[in-house]
Amino acid sequence: MSNERLRSALLAQGMTVGDLADAIEVNPKTIERWITQGKVPYRRHQYATAALLKVDVTTLWDDSRAVESATDLSKAEIVTVYPHRHTVPAGLWREIFGRAERRIDVLVYAGLWLSEDPLFLNLLKAKVERGVQIRLLLGDPGCPAVRQRGIDEGHGIMDGKIRNALLNYRPLAASHPDIEFRLHDATLYNSLFRADDELLVNTHVYGIGAYLAPVLHLRRLPGGGLFDTYANSIDQTWAGARAVTEHDITGA
């Protein structure tokens, strides 16, 4: 039986059999057999292929050994879990961002507390000056998802919090235009804070503010899948987001 999931994953990444063969150092005919005959590769080739195609290994193969191993790896990606955001050590946020050498991503509705932290703002300046890609995604103040999140948290002022955060970021955006800001209209189930292969996931729980909800500290491992599940949503949200306007900040 052919492996159409592998074929589709290749197409999704715009890759050919030859591209995959070169990348993981396997004969192209071997990969053809994986696709046309449903042959199951060695586990090391499964993980290398899944990582390259940016999918979980169990998406491509139903090998029970791979399922068990991928489950273990995903568990291993969990560094720790904090019961509430306010119990996360105060310095951990800056420590994780401080280790970033390639990228920093923040996906929130408002994240007002971060925008009010001068040490965080200075850290972003230093990082972008060293060539780190920085993307900050905030909620569109006028969109239904933002209004609903404010209601869910019991205050109904999420749009105002976003405008305050944008106002706090304004000097940073003016002095460091390479720091990218966009607004999204997505319904968020988590706020995400990524620095290279580390990620803090602040879950959203109905009826309480995000500062009372749990936080997962994840570290990416090849073949694990849990980290990538969250991180991929950042890219998807960024692709559908828009630029910030003066109206978004002032509401006028």
C-alpha positions in Angstrom: 0.0 0.0 0.0 1.4 3.4 -1.0 2.2 6.1 1.6 0.2 9.1 0.4 0.8 10.9 3.6 4.5 11.0 2.9 3.9 12.1 -0.7 1.6 14.9 0.5 4.1 16.1 3.1 6.7 16.3 0.4 4.4 18.3 -1.8 3.4 20.6 1.0 7.1 21.6 1.5 7.7 21.9 -2.2 10.3 19.1 -2.1 11.0 16.3 -4.5 12.1 12.8 -3.8 15.6 13.8 -4.8 15.6 16.8 -2.4 14.7 14.5 0.5 17.2 11.9 -0.6 20.0 14.5 -0.6 19.0 16.0 2.7 18.9 12.7 4.7 21.6 10.9 2.6 19.4 8.1 1.3 19.1 6.6 -2.2 16.2 8.2 -4.1 15.0 4.7 -5.1 14.7 3.8 -1.4 12.5 6.8 -0.8 10.4 5.9 -3.8 9.8 2.5 -2.2 8.7 4.3 1.0 6.1 6.1 -1.0 4.9 3.6 -3.7 5.3 0.4 -1.7 4.7 1.7 1.8 8.0 0.5 3.1 8.8 1.6 6.6 12.3 3.2 7.0 14.8 2.8 9.8 13.8 4.9 12.8 16.7 7.3 12.3 15.4 8.0 8.8 11.8 8.4 10.0 12.9 11.1 12.5 15.1 12.8 10.0 12.4 12.9 7.4 9.7 14.1 9.8 11.9 16.9 11.1 12.7 18.0 7.6 9.1 17.9 6.5 8.0 19.7 9.7 5.5 17.0 10.8 5.2 14.5 13.6 6.8 11.2 12.7 3.6 9.3 13.5 1.9 11.4 10.8 4.0 9.6 8.2 4.2 6.1 9.6 2.1 3.9 11.8 5.1 2.0 13.1 4.2 1.1 16.7 7.9 1.5 17.7 7.8 5.0 16.3 4.6 5.9 18.1 6.0 4.7 21.4 9.3 6.5 20.8 7.6 9.7 19.6 5.4 9.7 22.7 8.4 9.4 24.9 10.2 12.2 23.1 7.2 14.5 23.3 7.1 13.9 27.1 10.9 14.7 27.2 10.2 18.0 25.5 8.4 19.2 28.7 11.0 20.9 30.8 8.5 21.7 33.6 4.9 22.9 34.2 3.9 25.9 36.3 0.4 25.9 37.8 0.0 29.6 37.1 1.8 32.2 35.1 2.5 34.3 38.2 4.5 31.3 39.6 7.0 31.3 36.7 10.3 32.6 38.1 10.5 36.3 37.3 13.8 36.0 35.5 12.9 33.0 33.4 11.2 35.0 30.6 14.2 37.2 30.0 16.6 34.2 30.5 15.0 32.3 27.7 14.8 35.2 25.4 18.4 36.1 26.3 19.5 32.7 24.9 18.0 33.3 21.5 20.4 33.5 18.6 18.1 33.1 15.6 14.5 34.1 16.4 12.1 35.4 19.0 8.4 35.1 18.6 5.6 36.4 20.8 2.0 35.5 20.1 -0.5 37.0 22.5 -3.7 39.1 22.7 -2.1 41.9 24.7 0.8 40.7 26.8 0.7 44.1 28.5 3.0 43.0 31.3 5.8 42.3 28.8 5.4 45.6 27.1 5.8 47.3 30.5 9.1 45.6 31.3 12.0 47.9 30.3 14.5 45.1 30.7 12.6 43.1 28.1 12.4 46.0 25.7 16.2 46.6 26.1 16.8 42.9 25.5 14.8 43.1 22.2 16.9 46.0 21.1 20.1 44.1 21.8 18.9 41.0 20.0 17.7 42.6 16.8 21.0 44.5 16.6 22.7 41.1 16.6 20.6 39.9 13.7 17.9 37.9 15.7 14.6 37.8 13.9 11.9 39.2 16.2 8.1 39.0 15.5 5.5 40.3 18.0 1.9 39.3 17.3 -0.9 41.1 19.2 -4.6 40.8 18.8 -6.5 43.2 16.5 -8.3 45.5 19.0 -11.5 45.6 17.0 -11.9 41.9 16.1 -14.6 39.6 17.7 -12.0 37.2 19.2 -10.5 40.0 21.2 -13.9 41.2 22.5 -14.8 37.6 23.4 -11.5 37.0 25.2 -12.1 40.1 27.4 -15.6 38.8 28.2 -14.2 35.3 29.0 -11.6 36.8 31.4 -14.4 38.8 33.1 -13.3 42.3 32.3 -14.3 43.1 28.7 -11.4 45.6 28.2 -8.9 43.5 26.2 -9.0 46.0 23.3 -7.8 48.7 25.7 -5.0 46.5 27.0 -3.8 45.9 23.5 -3.8 49.6 22.7 -1.8 50.2 25.9 0.7 47.6 24.8 1.0 49.1 21.3 1.6 52.5 22.9 4.4 51.0 25.1 6.0 49.4 22.0 5.8 52.6 19.9 9.2 54.0 20.7 10.8 50.5 20.2 9.1 50.2 16.8 10.3 53.6 15.8 13.9 53.2 16.8 14.2 49.6 15.7 12.1 49.0 12.6 13.6 45.5 12.1 11.4 44.4 15.0 8.2 43.3 13.3 4.8 43.9 14.7 1.5 42.5 13.4 -2.1 42.2 14.6 -4.1 39.0 14.3 -7.8 38.2 14.6 -7.3 34.5 15.6 -9.0 32.8 18.6 -6.0 31.9 20.8 -6.1 28.9 23.1 -2.6 29.7 24.3 -0.2 32.7 24.5 3.2 31.6 23.0 6.7 32.9 23.8 9.4 31.3 21.6 13.2 31.8 21.7 14.8 29.4 19.1 14.1 25.9 20.4 12.6 26.9 23.7 8.9 27.8 24.2 6.7 29.0 27.0 3.1 28.1 26.5 0.6 30.1 28.7 -2.7 28.2 28.3 -6.0 30.1 28.2 -8.7 28.9 30.6 -12.3 30.1 30.4 -13.2 32.5 33.2 -9.8 33.5 34.5 -7.0 35.8 33.3 -4.0 34.3 31.7 -1.8 35.1 34.7 -3.7 32.5 36.7 -3.5 29.8 34.0 -0.8 27.1 33.7 2.4 27.6 31.7 4.4 24.8 30.0 8.1 25.2 29.4 9.1 23.2 26.3 12.4 22.5 24.7 12.4 21.1 21.1 13.8 17.6 20.5 14.1 16.1 17.0 11.1 13.7 16.5 9.3 14.9 19.6 6.5 16.8 17.9 5.0 18.6 20.9 7.1 21.7 20.5 6.4 21.9 16.8 2.7 21.6 17.3 2.7 24.9 19.2 5.4 26.6 17.2 3.8 26.0 13.8 0.7 27.9 15.0 2.8 31.0 15.3 3.8 30.9 11.7 0.2 30.2 10.6 -1.1 33.1 12.6 1.7 35.4 11.4 0.9 34.6 7.8 -2.7 35.8 8.3 -1.9 38.9 10.4 -1.8 42.5 9.3 0.3 45.6 9.9 -0.3 48.0 12.8 -2.0 51.4 12.0 -2.3 54.6 14.1 -6.0 53.9 14.5 -5.1 50.6 16.3 -3.1 52.5 18.9 -5.4 55.5 19.5 -8.8 54.0 18.6 -9.6 57.3 16.8 
